[in-house]
Amino acid sequence: MRDRPTGDELLDTARQVLRDELMPALPADKRMAALMIANALSIAARQLKNGDAAERAELAALEALLSEPFAAKSDDNAGLRSALVTANRKLAQWIRSGRADEGAMRDSVCTHLATTLRHKVAESNPKYLGLKA
């Protein structure tokens, strides 16, 4: 078991100190950079909290959609990312070739892309979706 504060708690504390104490003291021309850092800390904290569940769900959905296993390559984080790149490239080829232009395949691809995009936005900008940041 990790001691407290945890990684996500440390990131949250760093973000709060940056926003509440340091940013007001910065010259105006440096505030945008500080806001970008604060946002990056928030995204990193959400990614730590969420783990790789969304990426594993995306890979499983791609495997079902493309009727091809990619998970054999995904035993660790690097393998998971590699499998996702491969599967997404295959999906892009399907889309470019017209295999997803109509019918049930089009509906399945649209649903998959909307779900994947929603997961990404939930981590990068949850307020856009009306979620708590």
Backbone as CSV, one residue per row, in Angstrom:
resi,resn,N_x,N_y,N_z,CA_x,CA_y,CA_z,C_x,C_y,C_z
1,MET,0.833,-1.172,0.000,0.000,0.000,0.000,0.884,1.243,0.000
2,ARG,0.502,2.195,-0.820,1.262,3.442,-0.873,0.893,4.348,0.292
3,ASP,1.874,5.139,0.721,1.626,6.124,1.767,0.848,7.298,1.182
4,ARG,0.280,8.071,2.086,-0.417,9.263,1.657,0.483,10.458,1.875
5,PRO,0.464,11.426,1.071,-0.476,11.588,-0.025,-0.123,10.699,-1.220
6,THR,-1.164,10.297,-1.929,-0.982,9.478,-3.124,-0.533,10.357,-4.283
7,GLY,-0.181,9.725,-5.383,0.265,10.469,-6.560,-0.768,11.465,-7.049
8,ASP,-2.029,11.032,-7.125,-3.057,11.955,-7.607,-3.302,13.086,-6.603
9,GLU,-3.163,12.795,-5.304,-3.295,13.853,-4.302,-2.139,14.852,-4.399
10,LEU,-0.935,14.365,-4.649,0.209,15.260,-4.831,0.024,16.166,-6.047
11,LEU,-0.462,15.581,-7.138,-0.703,16.381,-8.340,-1.775,17.437,-8.078
12,ASP,-2.814,17.060,-7.354,-3.878,18.009,-7.046,-3.358,19.144,-6.165
13,THR,-2.540,18.812,-5.174,-1.960,19.836,-4.310,-1.056,20.776,-5.111
14,ALA,-0.236,20.211,-5.979,0.651,21.036,-6.809,-0.161,21.984,-7.695
15,ARG,-1.236,21.479,-8.264,-2.090,22.302,-9.121,-2.732,23.435,-8.320
16,GLN,-3.214,23.113,-7.112,-3.849,24.130,-6.269,-2.850,25.226,-5.880
17,VAL,-1.641,24.834,-5.490,-0.621,25.820,-5.118,-0.271,26.689,-6.325
18,LEU,-0.113,26.070,-7.461,0.207,26.818,-8.678,-0.884,27.849,-8.980
19,ARG,-2.151,27.404,-8.961,-3.264,28.291,-9.307,-3.531,29.352,-8.237
20,ASP,-3.505,28.940,-6.982,-3.933,29.851,-5.918,-2.830,30.768,-5.387
21,GLU,-1.588,30.271,-5.393,-0.513,31.052,-4.784,0.485,31.615,-5.798
22,LEU,0.871,30.795,-6.774,1.915,31.248,-7.689,1.380,32.081,-8.853
23,MET,0.274,31.672,-9.448,-0.231,32.402,-10.617,-0.530,33.873,-10.328
24,PRO,-1.153,34.183,-9.196,-1.406,35.603,-8.938,-0.124,36.440,-8.852
25,ALA,0.990,35.821,-8.488,2.256,36.542,-8.357,3.025,36.626,-9.681
26,LEU,2.571,35.880,-10.689,3.282,35.869,-11.968,2.934,37.093,-12.801
27,PRO,3.885,37.534,-13.623,3.556,38.601,-14.575,2.499,38.081,-15.563
28,ALA,1.725,38.970,-16.099,0.614,38.601,-16.990,1.068,37.730,-18.160
29,ASP,2.263,37.991,-18.695,2.723,37.235,-19.855,3.127,35.797,-19.507
30,LYS,3.171,35.432,-18.234,3.524,34.068,-17.815,2.313,33.275,-17.319
31,ARG,1.174,33.917,-17.206,0.001,33.233,-16.654,-0.531,32.144,-17.570
32,MET,-0.482,32.343,-18.859,-0.969,31.322,-19.792,-0.142,30.043,-19.665
33,ALA,1.154,30.186,-19.544,2.011,29.012,-19.364,1.668,28.298,-18.058
34,ALA,1.406,29.063,-17.008,1.041,28.461,-15.723,-0.308,27.752,-15.815
35,LEU,-1.252,28.320,-16.544,-2.551,27.654,-16.747,-2.384,26.343,-17.507
36,MET,-1.510,26.341,-18.501,-1.259,25.105,-19.249,-0.656,24.042,-18.335
37,ILE,0.239,24.431,-17.459,0.835,23.491,-16.506,-0.235,22.958,-15.560
38,ALA,-1.097,23.836,-15.054,-2.170,23.421,-14.148,-3.104,22.429,-14.851
39,ASN,-3.436,22.696,-16.104,-4.295,21.780,-16.857,-3.604,20.441,-17.086
40,ALA,-2.322,20.471,-17.383,-1.573,19.217,-17.580,-1.556,18.394,-16.293
41,LEU,-1.398,19.058,-15.158,-1.428,18.351,-13.878,-2.798,17.709,-13.644
42,SER,-3.858,18.409,-14.009,-5.212,17.866,-13.850,-5.425,16.639,-14.728
43,ILE,-4.986,16.723,-15.970,-5.132,15.591,-16.897,-4.331,14.399,-16.388
44,ALA,-3.102,14.649,-15.947,-2.264,13.558,-15.439,-2.909,12.898,-14.224
45,ALA,-3.503,13.691,-13.340,-4.165,13.132,-12.156,-5.353,12.262,-12.559
46,ARG,-6.151,12.723,-13.534,-7.295,11.923,-13.989,-6.824,10.634,-14.653
47,GLN,-5.745,10.707,-15.424,-5.228,9.495,-16.066,-4.726,8.502,-15.024
48,LEU,-4.039,8.992,-13.996,-3.585,8.105,-12.920,-4.775,7.448,-12.234
49,LYS,-5.792,8.244,-11.950,-6.974,7.733,-11.265,-7.700,6.684,-12.113
50,ASN,-7.810,6.925,-13.414,-8.567,6.025,-14.301,-7.780,4.793,-14.714
51,GLY,-6.476,4.833,-14.625,-5.675,3.690,-15.064,-5.838,3.454,-16.558
52,ASP,-5.734,2.199,-16.959,-5.822,1.887,-18.383,-7.154,1.235,-18.768
53,ALA,-8.166,1.394,-17.916,-9.470,0.756,-18.171,-10.076,1.210,-19.494
54,ALA,-10.040,2.509,-19.768,-10.627,3.016,-21.017,-9.875,2.478,-22.234
55,GLU,-8.546,2.403,-22.137,-7.764,1.883,-23.263,-8.035,0.394,-23.472
56,ARG,-8.171,-0.348,-22.389,-8.488,-1.777,-22.517,-9.889,-1.970,-23.103
57,ALA,-10.836,-1.126,-22.702,-12.185,-1.195,-23.262,-12.164,-0.836,-24.748
58,GLU,-11.378,0.168,-25.109,-11.254,0.551,-26.516,-10.688,-0.598,-27.340
59,LEU,-9.653,-1.259,-26.814,-9.049,-2.374,-27.535,-10.044,-3.524,-27.692
60,ALA,-10.782,-3.828,-26.637,-11.784,-4.895,-26.719,-12.855,-4.551,-27.756
61,ALA,-13.266,-3.294,-27.787,-14.271,-2.861,-28.766,-13.724,-2.961,-30.190
62,LEU,-12.468,-2.585,-30.367,-11.851,-2.691,-31.699,-11.731,-4.151,-32.130
63,GLU,-11.372,-5.015,-31.207,-11.277,-6.443,-31.529,-12.631,-6.983,-31.987
64,ALA,-13.687,-6.595,-31.294,-15.027,-7.046,-31.673,-15.447,-6.442,-33.013
65,LEU,-15.176,-5.183,-33.201,-15.552,-4.477,-34.418,-14.828,-5.019,-35.642
66,LEU,-13.532,-5.263,-35.483,-12.700,-5.699,-36.612,-12.618,-7.218,-36.724
67,SER,-13.206,-7.916,-35.755,-13.174,-9.390,-35.717,-11.751,-9.922,-35.808
68,GLU,-10.894,-9.318,-35.007,-9.474,-9.709,-35.009,-8.891,-9.502,-33.618
69,PRO,-8.153,-10.478,-33.102,-7.541,-10.287,-31.779,-6.274,-9.438,-31.857
70,PHE,-6.177,-8.496,-30.955,-4.978,-7.673,-30.830,-4.401,-7.784,-29.435
71,ALA,-5.152,-8.363,-28.505,-4.791,-8.369,-27.087,-3.526,-9.159,-26.784
72,ALA,-3.131,-10.092,-27.627,-1.927,-10.879,-27.345,-0.709,-9.974,-27.173
73,LYS,-0.745,-8.795,-27.785,0.370,-7.863,-27.698,0.248,-6.925,-26.499
74,SER,-0.831,-7.049,-25.720,-1.132,-5.985,-24.765,-0.998,-6.402,-23.301
75,ASP,-0.009,-7.190,-22.973,0.165,-7.629,-21.586,0.635,-6.512,-20.662
76,ASP,1.319,-5.514,-21.186,1.781,-4.403,-20.364,1.344,-3.095,-21.023
77,ASN,1.699,-1.974,-20.417,1.259,-0.674,-20.925,1.781,-0.405,-22.331
78,ALA,3.058,-0.693,-22.571,3.618,-0.472,-23.905,2.954,-1.393,-24.922
79,GLY,2.706,-2.634,-24.525,2.029,-3.565,-25.411,0.604,-3.136,-25.701
80,LEU,-0.075,-2.619,-24.700,-1.441,-2.137,-24.882,-1.466,-0.985,-25.872
81,ARG,-0.558,-0.040,-25.711,-0.506,1.107,-26.629,-0.169,0.652,-28.044
82,SER,0.747,-0.286,-28.172,1.108,-0.807,-29.487,-0.089,-1.498,-30.144
83,ALA,-0.806,-2.304,-29.365,-1.983,-2.991,-29.899,-3.050,-1.990,-30.316
84,LEU,-3.226,-0.926,-29.530,-4.208,0.098,-29.887,-3.828,0.828,-31.170
85,VAL,-2.562,1.141,-31.324,-2.106,1.800,-32.555,-2.397,0.906,-33.758
86,THR,-2.056,-0.366,-33.647,-2.285,-1.312,-34.741,-3.768,-1.432,-35.053
87,ALA,-4.589,-1.597,-34.035,-6.028,-1.758,-34.244,-6.649,-0.492,-34.814
88,ASN,-6.242,0.677,-34.327,-6.784,1.929,-34.860,-6.349,2.177,-36.299
89,ARG,-5.140,1.769,-36.640,-4.702,1.881,-38.039,-5.561,0.998,-38.944
90,LYS,-5.875,-0.199,-38.462,-6.724,-1.092,-39.247,-8.122,-0.490,-39.405
91,LEU,-8.661,0.080,-38.338,-9.966,0.730,-38.438,-9.914,1.885,-39.432
92,ALA,-8.857,2.673,-39.397,-8.706,3.782,-40.344,-8.666,3.259,-41.782
93,GLN,-7.985,2.145,-42.014,-7.960,1.542,-43.354,-9.359,1.130,-43.781
94,TRP,-10.106,0.541,-42.860,-11.486,0.144,-43.169,-12.311,1.367,-43.566
95,ILE,-12.161,2.445,-42.810,-12.932,3.659,-43.095,-12.530,4.233,-44.446
96,ARG,-11.224,4.326,-44.711,-10.759,4.858,-45.996,-11.212,4.004,-47.178
97,SER,-11.291,2.701,-46.977,-11.670,1.807,-48.086,-13.180,1.754,-48.311
98,GLY,-13.954,2.374,-47.415,-15.400,2.386,-47.584,-16.132,1.264,-46.869
99,ARG,-15.434,0.442,-46.129,-16.068,-0.691,-45.439,-17.007,-0.255,-44.320
100,ALA,-16.927,0.986,-43.937,-17.780,1.479,-42.850,-18.716,2.585,-43.330
101,ASP,-19.026,2.587,-44.620,-19.826,3.672,-45.173,-21.329,3.523,-44.973
102,GLU,-21.793,2.308,-44.701,-23.243,2.143,-44.591,-23.602,0.942,-43.729
103,GLY,-24.866,0.895,-43.371,-25.397,-0.262,-42.662,-24.914,-0.391,-41.235
104,ALA,-24.947,-1.631,-40.767,-24.601,-1.932,-39.374,-23.147,-1.588,-39.068
105,MET,-22.243,-1.787,-40.031,-20.833,-1.469,-39.786,-20.658,0.030,-39.565
106,ARG,-21.347,0.842,-40.345,-21.271,2.293,-40.152,-21.759,2.661,-38.754
107,ASP,-22.888,2.105,-38.351,-23.436,2.391,-37.030,-22.469,1.949,-35.925
108,SER,-21.878,0.785,-36.079,-20.940,0.269,-35.074,-19.695,1.142,-34.980
109,VAL,-19.179,1.562,-36.126,-17.986,2.420,-36.137,-18.303,3.775,-35.503
110,CYS,-19.449,4.348,-35.850,-19.830,5.645,-35.264,-19.988,5.538,-33.752
111,THR,-20.615,4.473,-33.283,-20.781,4.265,-31.845,-19.432,4.118,-31.167
112,HIS,-18.549,3.327,-31.772,-17.208,3.131,-31.209,-16.452,4.456,-31.128
113,LEU,-16.471,5.227,-32.204,-15.735,6.490,-32.215,-16.310,7.484,-31.204
114,ALA,-17.631,7.537,-31.076,-18.254,8.440,-30.103,-17.894,8.032,-28.669
115,THR,-17.909,6.741,-28.400,-17.563,6.245,-27.065,-16.106,6.554,-26.735
116,THR,-15.225,6.291,-27.685,-13.797,6.553,-27.487,-13.545,8.038,-27.269
117,LEU,-14.180,8.870,-28.065,-14.016,10.317,-27.925,-14.530,10.792,-26.561
118,ARG,-15.642,10.250,-26.132,-16.192,10.644,-24.829,-15.203,10.309,-23.696
119,HIS,-14.569,9.143,-23.766,-13.583,8.767,-22.739,-12.398,9.732,-22.758
120,LYS,-11.960,10.110,-23.951,-10.817,11.022,-24.051,-11.154,12.409,-23.512
121,VAL,-12.343,12.896,-23.854,-12.750,14.220,-23.375,-12.988,14.199,-21.867
122,ALA,-13.473,13.078,-21.341,-13.684,12.962,-19.885,-12.365,13.121,-19.137
123,GLU,-11.264,12.721,-19.741,-9.952,12.908,-19.104,-9.360,14.271,-19.395
124,SER,-9.506,14.749,-20.620,-8.836,15.997,-20.996,-9.617,17.255,-20.630
125,ASN,-10.958,17.168,-20.658,-11.771,18.351,-20.378,-13.146,17.932,-19.880
126,PRO,-13.234,17.366,-18.672,-14.509,16.820,-18.186,-15.615,17.865,-18.071
127,LYS,-15.253,19.126,-17.848,-16.278,20.165,-17.741,-17.067,20.295,-19.039
128,TYR,-16.441,20.033,-20.172,-17.134,20.105,-21.461,-18.309,19.137,-21.501
129,LEU,-18.152,17.988,-20.852,-19.208,16.983,-20.819,-20.164,17.187,-19.638
130,GLY,-19.928,18.227,-18.857,-20.752,18.481,-17.693,-20.378,17.613,-16.505
131,LEU,-19.172,17.041,-16.539,-18.689,16.191,-15.458,-17.890,17.024,-14.472
132,LYS,-17.729,16.508,-13.273,-16.893,17.158,-12.274,-15.422,16.973,-12.648
133,ALA,-14.672,18.040,-12.612,-13.259,17.985,-13.013,-12.403,17.324,-11.977
